[in-house]
């Protein structure tokens, strides 16, 4: 018997939007389309979509949610994955924040902690690498194929370390993620600034720092023969530099940006101050438009959030001294609604392009497609219903427990109505019914073992 039947939806596909229904059995998609062999009468439960848009659960491949040495007790993998599922992100990939996780044993320990707390399925990334000695094969065996490093402080690795890492990872079948900003340029830019006002911050991390580091890492990846994932590209010009290496095709190059770089420019820091402190920093309005073009034309491969949770009181301190708070913005709960509202609704991208950016391509890059990122028969029954409803964004309406959102007061048009994970209703109107421990670890990569 059908466990759940989603009736009368507008289903997002590669070809556009098609009317139909979705039948779910044992946590998987059993049938989908306009003419099904079963109906709601055959199901234990029926979800009336009433023409709402149905899309696979979003996959956020860049989040920072678990670091007991950095985050306060209530900001943990449980509270943050609860926020994720509220906003329609049904799979997340967790990256190290302040505490490095660079060995197989550290990854196993982190996996165990996160499994107990996860509201959604999740994967892990190893990082932040600053030393040359890395047990690449051991990390791959834990089911972690991605290795994170930095060209900038506080986790900056020397060039020779990055080259060694890329050579070893590329030979083993993994990929390297790089935070691309030139530390030499950042140092000089900071020396030129005198003051503590929030609007100074974008000038401390200029565009040229991103461009130089992206170009250098692209050449390193080609020389080492290693797949490269450029995280959180903050500018259209940065996307163009990275695309040179992507287009050449000497090694796989994947380009990621984040909602904050599409929603805000450096000018917005005058009014939103520390609530827009992020690394890389926000760039000019012209760069925002160039970045939207890169998203639209396929230069940018996927969108993730770089989700970084803090309490509102911690961020408020930046009004007095912008150099004091950590940089980083919460975004996992608002990504899908932002892109549907400001991307699709305003004509910047299509529904099919949104599907590629936050579902299909992230799943491919994470090594979990087509199990995730698709509504094809046999895939995991993770899906989201979105309703068309104008509203004003408010932190009070979110599950996120930090008490703030950089999008406060913005007017949007699409809202997450119902989230389904593994065939069961997980959230309605950001009211979550899943529990910590409901999510599962996703072992990924060429040498992923079963433990």
Protein Blocks (a to p, Z undefined) as FASTA:
>chain_A
ZZbdcehiacddfkbccddddddeehiafbgcjbdfbdfklpfbdcdfkopacddddddf
bdcfbdfklmcfklcfklmmmmmmmnopabdcdddfkbccfbfklmmmmmmmmmmmmmbd
cdddddddfbfbdcfklmmmnopabdcddfbdfkbccfklmmmmmmmmmmnopacddddd
dfklmmmmmmmpgcjbfklmmmmmcfklmmmmmmmmmmmmmmnopacddehifbfklmmm
mmmmmmnomaccdddddfklmmpcfklmmmnmmmlgccdddddfklmmmmmmmmmnomam
bdcekpacddfklmmmmmmomklpccdddfklmmmmmmmmmmmmnopacfklmmmmmmmm
mmmmnopafkgopacehiacdddddddddddddfklpmblnlpafkgoiacfbdcfbdce
ehiafbgghiafbdehkaccddedjklccZZ
